[in-house]
Amino acid sequence: MSDTRIYRTCTRTTALIFLLLLVQTSNAAAQDITGQWEMTMEFGGRPSYATLTISKNADGALAGKWGSNDLSNVKFQDGKLSFVRTVRFGDQEFTNTYNGTLKDGKLTGMFTSDRGEYAANGERPKPMPAAAGVWDLAYKIADRDITGRLTVSAKPDGTPDVKWTSQMGESVISNVKLQDSKITFDRAVKFNDQQFSMTFTGTAQGDKLTGLSKNEQLEVPVTGQRFGAALIGKWELTSTSERGTRTSMLTIRNDLSGRYESFGGEIPIKDLKLEGNQVTFAVEMGFGDQTFKLNFKGTLDGNTLKGQTTSERGTSEVTGKKLAAAAAPAVAGTWELTSDSQGQTRTSTLKIKDGMTATYTSRDTETPVTDLKIEGNQISFKITRTFNDQQVTMEFKGAVDGKTLKGEFVSARGSRPVTGKKID
């Protein structure tokens, strides 16, 4: 091989290596650790969960919480996350150090201490659709008032699980489509030896559901009220017994599933029941090789919850207060976005509707927005567009301040700063 050909080959190889390193560096820089992560662990064959929250202080330093407890020495560099978690139990204190790696949107790592080590892996929490929950329905058929109950939840594999019951019996549900605030499905109804089919289309807004159930002969408007709305949310519980006082958290979701947080770990609650203002549920807890069941029974009164927990370890008096939900900024409306690319200024339009659905328009092409999330003044979403027959997904992350919006689009091609102003 001639010297010229060798030189050309080496040059091309060097350029290729440089390009690969550049792509890897760009992908690593594009990763963002801030926000919430749902962490999963396992102890003695029992799954445990926790909410990891990473944020930035005004000086740019990272801070974190494990559940409601503060973390220390939070660091993230080159896709590597580390922090220290301290657990206090009475007069005892335990320190665990976490080291993890963020790759492809997933966090994998280990806690280590002088007592050993265990795995703790995380993913971004998936938002629950607004239509999920238990709905008390009211509608009318042939001048007859009908009441029913619609339950929208998820099966263990994540697929929607929908049930509709009324005085007319239970419907057989199929073809469920659930996205954001919208829900559609088919239902087969059997009544007095007759069977007929209807389709349902509904929209959830807050604690109200409006929809239409219809077939070729009937169109029946349906309204729904969310069951258990007063219980849904986060509760700070204070338990008092002869062993002292401690604080825990109770989270009830729209579908009336929930988790009980104790010492930073979240345990799914079981057998939640709400009858009038009476609330009961159970938690199966474990420490080491020991397990025990904690039963709660209490009374719901506005934003307070009072009752008792009982277990083989005794009885504790419990008082709870409902924590106010973080106020989301007024993001609904039309935003004009501006960004600079290759020396040119680009203008696009983001339209966010009250039902928290949105569209993004650039160069006269409208694209549906996915994964729209609002946490405090932080906003994020994704769009997937086609360029030269290739699909490119871009993720926006930014912050709202009144009628201004600042952030950046991130994709495999790199990042692009964006500023926006609200025009409608």
Secondary structure, DSSP 8 states (H G I E B T S, - for coil): --HHHHHHHHHHHHHHHHHHHHHHHHHHHH----EEEEEEEEETTEEEEEEEEEEE-TTS-EEEEETTEE-EEEEEETTEEEEEEEEEETTEEEEEEEEEEEETTEEEEEEEETTEEEE-EEE------TT-EEEEEEEEETTEEEEEEEEEEE-TTS-EEEEEEETTEE-EEEEEEEETTEEEEEEEEEETTEEEEEEEEEEEETTEEEEEEE-SS-EEEEEEEETTTTT-EEEEEEEEETTEEEEEEEEE-TTS-EEEEETTEEEE-EEEEEETTEEEEEEEEEETTEEEEEEEEEEEETTEEEEEEEETTEEEEEEEEE----------EEEEEEEEETTEEEEEEEEE-TTS-EEEEETTEEEE-EEEEEETTEEEEEEEEEETTEEEEEEEEEEEETTEEEEEEEETTEEEEEEEEE--
